[in-house]
Amino acid sequence: MLGMAHRGRLNVLAHVLDKSYSRIFGEFQQPEKGESSSAASRPGDAWVGDVKYHLGIRGYHLSDAEADEQVLVNLAPNPSHLEHVNPVVEGMARAAQERRDAAGPPVRDEEKSLPVLLHGDAAFPGEGVSAETLNLSRLPGYRTGGTIHIITNNQLGFTTERQDARSTTYASDLAKGFEIPVVHVNADDPEACLAATRLAYAYRERFHKDFLIDLIGYRRFGHNEGDEPAYTQPVMYQKIKDHPTVRELWAREIEDRGIITAEEAQKMVDDLQANMEEIRRKPKDEVGDDDLETEQPRTPVVEVPETAVPSERLIELNSALLERPEGFTPNSKLERLFQKTRANLGNEGEDRIDWAHAEALAFASLLADGVPIRLTGQDSERGTFSQRHLVLHDEEVGEDYVPMQNIPQANASFAVHNSPLSEIAVMGFEYGYTMNADDALVLWEAQYGDFANVGQPMIDQFIVSGQAKWGQTSGLVMLLPHGYEGQGPEHSSARLERFLQLAAMENVRIANLTTAAQYFHLLRAQARLKENKRPLIIMAPKSLLRHPMAGSGLADLSEGRFQTVLDDEEAKGRAEAVERLILCSGKFYTELVGSDTREEDDSTAVARVELLYPWPEGRIKEILDGYPNLREVAWAQEEPENMGAWTFVRPRLEELLGDELPLRYVGKPARPSPAQGSARYHKEEHAAIVREAFEENGDAGRDREVMEATQERASSPSA
């Protein structure tokens, strides 16, 4: 598995991955191949392509040991966000090392893949993702048996010199903190470079740890084709101009050894240049659609597969999850909780299933179906909110037991790992893992959804756009705890609006769920979408984890499937009396329907949109048509007006409603910060929003004034 930036990429493509000069020249001379000016140029086509020095390729390289032994080399596509491909490559390597077709943890063979990462001398110490990726190297959930790192050290970062680029003597000094051996080698000495590479590989094979080569050279020309380096480094580039190339130095060396004559060396150069010029003028191979390194994706129709599991099977799986090995002493308080909340599954009237229980049943049923599962994130073994407990700890000796790895019905592996305190590296690792594990359900969980934006480059450059740029399909599930409960601006919002802004051409699925059964069915649906995989972004709950209204019955899991929109069941018997339809999404639904105002209002129905993207227009239209006497539609949310789903749903609802029905926004005014710091004012404001939702449009002004006054009080220093 190879990760690198753009510099030297054509060299690697041609001389490591054996991509022909003809194909390379042909792609440059036929720019319409592999890219399009706009995805809209072909309706239903989600392909936009990328510049050529970002594209990846899979090719075979002959090993030194056996001329007929091929080594598959996978060069990962990457953005110009330097070093961010590093954790992606590590995840790809880990997935390639694991067998996932049997119960228990995955069986790993570190000899199955070798990650190689090429770094820049400015980017390696400068980009934080470098350190975060190195920190993964010896962790049980992320180790890959050693990575070979090569710093292509030009002693210059664009125009920035070393004294302005780092606070260490060497560009490689970051690696010392992780006890990684470093060899500095002169790039003008090919034999020394080869010796360093052999040492790096031997060290990795012997100790299964990382090794770093600091390849000290120079950049002969500018940062790009149009750059003049002498503007900023005149002395350096005069020296480089006078300095012979590596080829010239090596030719002199082997001439002195009597291996080749100067004439023979020059003829090799002339012949190669003539051959390349002939190919450039007229490529021998026409570049066709079949020659593209990546598969051009087509936007599919979103499927909602069958996901129900027979109740008898769920009861059997539940019983298996409650089994403990002989001699194991679980935490007594936790065990009593399990017996109280989970052991009664199947008993009529006592089978309410909360969020974590539904998740456990979804996981167990998928394992029985032969679907491997990998879940990682900060505190994910227990769950941030102490809801999950996938790993049990013997309270006498401290040994671990993972019930999910020991159920007799399982036909695939299960892995759960607490991650280090990192978002971007772990997020990238899991995305990379999905590249080589399309058979598995892979989930990354944020401790709080608010912290997911620490990994924003990974979201922007890989997760939401990897398919459109490179043809990569990923089924990564992102669990982002989201919901306003008075905990302030750092523990309230997963920035739903940002994901919706990035949604186009059905590149992702974005859900904001309200019941445990919906979560159960959606996880199973994601795992069963084999042909049309897409990343799934879930605004995961906090208070809903144990909320009575979010609980589900056994029948909810053993029947039906995931519903993109849930109508108001209570209003169905009075559909003709309904004059106002409130649409919402997520946890705020429970505040609306649980209010005293709702109990007194027979003219209002409340429906919640569970899948925000792809936008379920047809289902929403069905619900609208079910209320023939509607006078208005309102969108209610707990996020500020410039956040949440409002700016996304507004144009879509207006298009759907046309001039027939007015659309009203109910929620907080626009704000620069997602939530208030005062729990008291949070409660006051939410109560005002709920009242406004059930009022006539003309009577909502007083509650708007309450919200504005609350905002003013909360923002004053004395508050």
Secondary structure, 3 states (H helix, E strand, C coil): CEECCCCCHHHHHHHCCCCCHHHHHHHHHCCCCCCCCCHHHCCCECCCCCCHHHCCEEEEEECCCCCCCEEEEEECCCCCCCCCCHHHHHHHHHHHHEECCCCCCCEECHHHCCCEEEEECCHHHHCHHHHHHHHCCCCCCCCCCCCEEEEEECCCECCECHHHHCCCCCCCHHHHHHCCCEEEEECCCHHHHHHHHHHHHHHHHHHCCCEEEEEECCCCCCCCCCCCHHHCCHHHHHHHHHCCCHHHHHHHHHHHCCCCCHHHHHHHHHHHHHHHHHHHHCCCCCCCHHHCCCCCCECCCCCCCCCCCCHHHHHHHHHHHCCCCCCCCCCHHHHHHHHHHCCCCCCCCCCCECHHHHHHHHHHHHHHCCCCEEEEECCCCCCCCCCCCCCEECCCCCCEECHHHCCCCCCCCEEEEECCCCCHHHHHHHHHHHHCCCCCEEEEECCCHHHHHHHHHHHHHHHCCHHHHHCCCCCCEEEEECCCCCCCCCCCCCCHHHHHHCCCCCCCEEECCCCHHHHHHHHHHHHHCCCCCCCEEEEECCHHHCCHHHCECHHHHHCCCCCCEECCHHHHHHHHHCCEEEEECCCHHHHHHCCHHHHCCCCEEEEEECEEECCCHHHHHHHHHCCCCCCEEEEEEEEECCCCCHHHHHHHHHHHHCCCCCEEEEEECCCCCCCCCCHHHHHHHHHHHHHHHCCCHHHCHHHHHHHHHHHHHHHCCCC
